[in-house]
Amino acid sequence: MRIVLVVSLHALAGRTGEVAAAVERLRRESEGSPDCEGFLTGCGVEDPSEFVVVSTWHDEASMRAHSAGAAYALYAEEVTPALARPSDVLAHYVDRTVHPVGDPSSDPARAG
């Protein structure tokens, strides 16, 4: 069953750049994994020291293998001392994903 992880990170004042670099490196490494189905990152508009990471994994075994791998170990080593508090992590177990047919967002008439 597919797993979607949603992680919120909270960088210490003055350490936002370190967290951003670690998250970006993890994104690049994760996207190279055949079992990573997606990896999105973002930071707060009002507070750029707040980050969100959304990653999708083929199944729980894939997610656990990623967490036990060298790329994640390096990420944890780099990012942990730069965090204001522990990360907030949610794991969503998804039995299926569907793409809407006729998505109105792709309608050229909606373009401004």
N, C-alpha and C positions, 0 to 999 in steps of 0.2 A: 504494500500500500504506500502510495506517495506521501512524503512528509514535507510540509512547508514550515520552515523555521522563521520566526520573526524575533529579531534581537534589537533591543534598544540599548545604546551605549551612551555613557555620560562622561565626557572627558574632563579632567581637572583643568582649572584655569591655566592658560599658558601651554597646554599640552595637546591642543586640538590638532595641530599638524602631525604629531606623532601617531595619534589615533587614526587620522585620515589616511596616512601612509600605510599603516598596518592593515586597515580595512581594505584598501585598494589592492595591496599585495595579495591578501587572502582571496579577494574576488578573482584576480587573474589566475591564481593557482587553482581555485575551485572550478572555474569555468573550463579548465582543461581536463577535469575528471569526467569520464564517460557517464557517470551516474548523477552528475549535477545537471539538473534540468533548467536551472535559472539561478541567477545571483544578482540581486539589485541592491544598491546602496544609496543613501541620501543623508543629508544633514539638515538641521533645522534652519529655517529662514530667519526667525527671530533670535535663535540661539544656535550658532554654528558649532557649539561644543556638544550638541545632542545629535546622535547618529542613529539611523535605522538600517538594518541589514535584513533582507528577505531572501532566503535561499530555498530552493526546491530540490529535493532528493528523490531518486527513483523509489527507494524504500528505506526502512529503518536500518538495515544492514549497511547500506551505502552511507547514510548519515553517520552511523557509528564509526565506520572505517575512515571517513573524512576526519572526524573528531580525534581519532587515534593516530592520524598521520603527521608527517613532519611539517607540512605547511601550516596546519592548525596549531601545532606545538610552538612553532616560531611566532605565529600571530599572538597566542596567549602570553608568551614570554614578553613580547614587545608591548602589548596593549594593557596588560593587567596593572602595571605600576602607574599608568597614565590615566586610570579611571577614577572618578570621584566616588563611585560606589559599584557594587556588582551589577553586571548587565541583567536586564530583564529579558527573559527568554520564554517564548511560547512555541510549542511544537504542535502543529495541526496535522492530524492524520486524515488524508483525503482519499476517499475511495474512487473518485472520478473527477475529471475536469472537462468542462464543455466550453466550446467557443460559440457564441451566439451567431446565428445565421442572419444576414441582413443587418449587421451592426450599423446603426445610423451614424456613428461617428465617422464612417468612411464615405458618407454621402457628400459629393462635391458641392451640392447646393448649400451645405452647412458652412462652407469655407467663407470667412469674412473678408 
